[in-house]
Amino acid sequence: MLNDARTLTELKEILNFLADGSELLPPNQLLRAQVMEWQFFEHYSHEPYIVTTRYINKRLGLPNARRSEFDEKQVGGR
């Protein structure tokens, strides 16, 4: 939460917000876009397989209703 009670909830946006003005996020527009390009690739390439399966397993306790989805996403994650 920011000092004025506004919030950011997405990881990419939080990372970019915190890195803004530091050497972690380049000031050059093209280089900054390349950082975001990698973030979006990771988010859409890996997240559905790794984060979703972790959520189903750890947070939901691997319910039978989500078992086939969990198994299918395990294949993509590997």
C-alpha positions as CSV (number, residue, x, y, z in Angstrom):
1,M,0.0,0.0,0.0
2,L,1.2,3.4,-0.9
3,N,1.3,6.3,1.7
4,D,-2.0,7.6,0.4
5,A,-3.7,4.2,0.7
6,R,-3.6,3.5,-3.0
7,T,-2.5,-0.1,-3.9
8,L,-0.8,-2.0,-6.7
9,T,-1.7,-5.7,-6.9
10,E,0.2,-7.1,-9.9
11,L,3.7,-8.2,-9.5
12,K,5.1,-6.7,-12.7
13,E,3.7,-3.3,-11.8
14,I,4.9,-3.5,-8.2
15,L,8.4,-4.3,-9.4
16,N,8.5,-1.5,-11.9
17,F,7.1,1.0,-9.4
18,L,9.8,0.0,-6.8
19,A,12.6,0.0,-9.4
20,D,11.7,3.3,-11.0
21,G,14.6,5.7,-10.7
22,S,17.1,3.0,-9.7
23,E,19.7,1.2,-11.8
24,L,17.4,-1.8,-11.8
25,L,15.0,-0.2,-14.4
26,P,16.9,1.5,-17.2
27,P,16.0,5.2,-17.9
28,N,16.3,4.5,-21.7
29,Q,12.9,3.9,-23.2
30,L,13.9,1.0,-25.4
31,L,15.8,-0.8,-22.6
32,R,13.0,-0.3,-20.2
33,A,10.6,-1.7,-22.8
34,Q,12.9,-4.8,-23.1
35,V,12.7,-5.3,-19.4
36,M,8.9,-5.3,-19.6
37,E,9.1,-7.6,-22.6
38,W,10.8,-10.2,-20.5
39,Q,8.4,-9.6,-17.6
40,F,5.4,-10.2,-19.9
41,F,7.0,-13.3,-21.5
42,E,7.6,-14.8,-18.1
43,H,4.1,-13.9,-16.9
44,Y,2.3,-15.5,-19.8
45,S,4.7,-18.3,-20.5
46,H,5.4,-19.6,-17.0
47,E,2.7,-18.3,-14.7
48,P,-0.2,-20.5,-15.9
49,Y,1.8,-23.6,-15.2
50,I,3.8,-22.9,-12.1
51,V,1.9,-20.3,-10.1
52,T,-1.6,-21.8,-10.8
53,T,-0.5,-25.3,-9.9
54,R,1.1,-24.0,-6.7
55,Y,-2.1,-22.2,-5.8
56,I,-4.3,-25.3,-6.5
57,N,-1.9,-27.5,-4.4
58,K,-0.9,-25.2,-1.5
59,R,-3.8,-22.8,-1.1
60,L,-6.7,-25.0,-2.1
61,G,-5.3,-28.3,-0.8
62,L,-5.4,-30.1,-4.2
63,P,-9.2,-30.7,-4.3
64,N,-10.5,-33.5,-6.4
65,A,-12.4,-31.0,-8.5
66,R,-9.2,-29.3,-9.6
67,R,-7.0,-32.5,-9.9
68,S,-7.2,-32.9,-13.7
69,E,-6.3,-29.2,-14.2
70,F,-3.4,-29.5,-11.8
71,D,-2.1,-32.6,-13.6
72,E,-2.4,-31.0,-17.1
73,K,-0.6,-27.8,-16.0
74,Q,2.2,-29.9,-14.4
75,V,3.1,-31.1,-17.9
76,G,3.4,-27.5,-19.2
77,G,5.5,-26.5,-16.2
78,R,8.0,-29.2,-16.9
